[in-house]
């Protein structure tokens, strides 16, 4: 029988201003492991995605990344610090919010409008992590 195992899944994230988005994700804590004029591979804690030098407003404003973290509040504070520098126009961050599926979530909009969910799981509340 053929081996159909999967070793990795990576999404593509659009960038309206490729250089600004690269700098933003690096400031958030991702490491750029490869890059050319059209795409960058960004990694954090052995998780990766492709940042693409391509932008369609409707796609960017509907694209989302759900990122499991140990502290939604710490991510809120980290992004507040980045926003305060004025280096990342368009970046917004919300107060952490308890969601009905059992996570405390800080929402962050990247420079292109992509929505990041920094989710702190309360496994005791739901009994599982979705």
C-alpha positions as CSV (number, residue, x, y, z in Angstrom):
1,X,0.0,0.0,0.0
2,X,1.2,3.6,-0.7
3,X,2.3,5.9,2.0
4,X,-0.2,8.7,2.1
5,X,1.1,10.4,5.2
6,X,1.4,14.2,5.3
7,X,4.4,15.9,6.9
8,X,3.4,19.5,6.6
9,X,0.6,21.8,5.6
10,X,1.3,25.5,4.7
11,X,-1.1,28.2,3.7
12,X,-0.4,31.1,1.4
13,X,-1.0,34.6,2.9
14,X,-1.3,37.6,0.6
15,X,0.8,40.8,1.0
16,X,-0.2,44.2,-0.3
17,X,3.2,45.6,0.5
18,X,5.5,42.5,0.5
19,X,8.4,44.2,2.4
20,X,6.1,45.7,5.1
21,X,4.4,42.4,5.6
22,X,7.8,40.6,5.8
23,X,9.0,43.1,8.4
24,X,5.7,42.8,10.4
25,X,5.8,39.0,10.7
26,X,9.4,39.1,11.7
27,X,8.6,41.7,14.3
28,X,5.9,39.4,15.6
29,X,8.5,36.6,16.1
30,X,8.5,34.6,12.8
31,X,11.9,33.8,11.2
32,X,12.2,34.1,7.5
33,X,13.8,30.8,6.3
34,X,13.7,31.5,2.6
35,X,12.7,34.4,0.3
36,X,12.8,35.6,-3.3
37,X,10.9,38.4,-5.0
38,X,7.5,36.6,-5.0
39,X,7.4,34.5,-1.8
40,X,8.8,34.2,1.7
41,X,8.7,31.2,4.0
42,X,8.1,32.3,7.6
43,X,8.5,29.9,10.6
44,X,7.8,30.1,14.3
45,X,8.0,27.1,16.6
46,X,8.3,24.7,13.8
47,X,5.2,26.0,12.0
48,X,5.4,27.6,8.6
49,X,3.4,29.6,6.1
50,X,4.1,31.3,2.7
51,X,3.9,35.0,2.5
52,X,3.1,35.8,-1.1
53,X,3.9,39.0,-3.0
54,X,0.4,39.0,-4.3
55,X,-2.7,40.9,-3.2
56,X,-6.4,40.8,-3.9
57,X,-8.4,42.9,-1.4
58,X,-11.3,40.5,-1.1
59,X,-8.9,37.5,-0.5
60,X,-6.7,39.4,2.0
61,X,-9.7,40.6,4.0
62,X,-11.1,37.0,4.1
63,X,-7.8,35.2,4.9
64,X,-7.2,34.1,8.4
65,X,-4.6,32.3,10.5
66,X,-5.6,30.6,13.7
67,X,-2.6,30.4,16.0
68,X,-2.6,28.5,19.3
69,X,-0.7,30.4,22.0
70,X,-0.2,30.1,25.7
71,X,-1.2,33.7,26.5
72,X,-3.7,35.8,24.4
73,X,-3.0,38.7,26.7
74,X,0.8,38.6,26.1
75,X,0.1,38.7,22.3
76,X,-2.2,41.7,22.8
77,X,0.6,43.5,24.6
78,X,3.2,42.5,22.1
79,X,1.2,43.8,19.2
80,X,0.3,47.0,21.1
81,X,4.0,47.6,21.3
82,X,4.5,47.1,17.6
83,X,1.5,49.3,16.7
84,X,2.9,52.1,19.0
85,X,6.0,52.3,16.9
86,X,4.0,53.5,13.9
87,X,6.1,51.2,11.6
88,X,3.1,49.0,10.6
89,X,0.2,51.1,9.1
90,X,-3.1,49.4,9.1
91,X,-2.2,46.9,11.9
92,X,-4.9,46.7,14.5
93,X,-5.3,44.5,17.6
94,X,-8.4,43.7,19.8
95,X,-8.8,43.1,23.4
96,X,-8.8,39.3,24.2
97,X,-12.3,37.9,23.8
98,X,-13.7,34.6,25.1
99,X,-15.2,32.7,22.2
100,X,-17.9,30.1,22.6
101,X,-15.7,27.3,21.2
102,X,-13.4,27.5,24.3
103,X,-10.6,29.9,23.5
104,X,-9.6,33.4,24.7
105,X,-8.7,35.1,21.4
106,X,-6.7,38.2,20.6
107,X,-7.5,39.3,17.0
108,X,-4.8,41.1,15.0
109,X,-5.2,42.5,11.5
110,X,-1.9,42.5,9.6
111,X,-0.8,45.3,7.2
112,X,-2.8,43.7,4.3
113,X,-6.0,43.1,6.3
114,X,-5.4,39.4,7.0
115,X,-7.0,38.4,10.3
116,X,-4.8,36.5,12.8
117,X,-6.4,34.7,15.7
118,X,-4.1,34.3,18.7
119,X,-6.0,31.7,20.6
120,X,-5.4,30.6,24.2
121,X,-7.2,27.4,24.8
122,X,-9.1,26.7,28.0
123,X,-9.4,22.9,27.6
124,X,-11.1,22.7,31.0
125,X,-14.0,24.7,29.6
126,X,-14.7,22.6,26.5
127,X,-12.9,19.4,27.3
128,X,-11.1,19.6,24.0
129,X,-9.2,21.8,21.6
130,X,-11.0,22.3,18.3
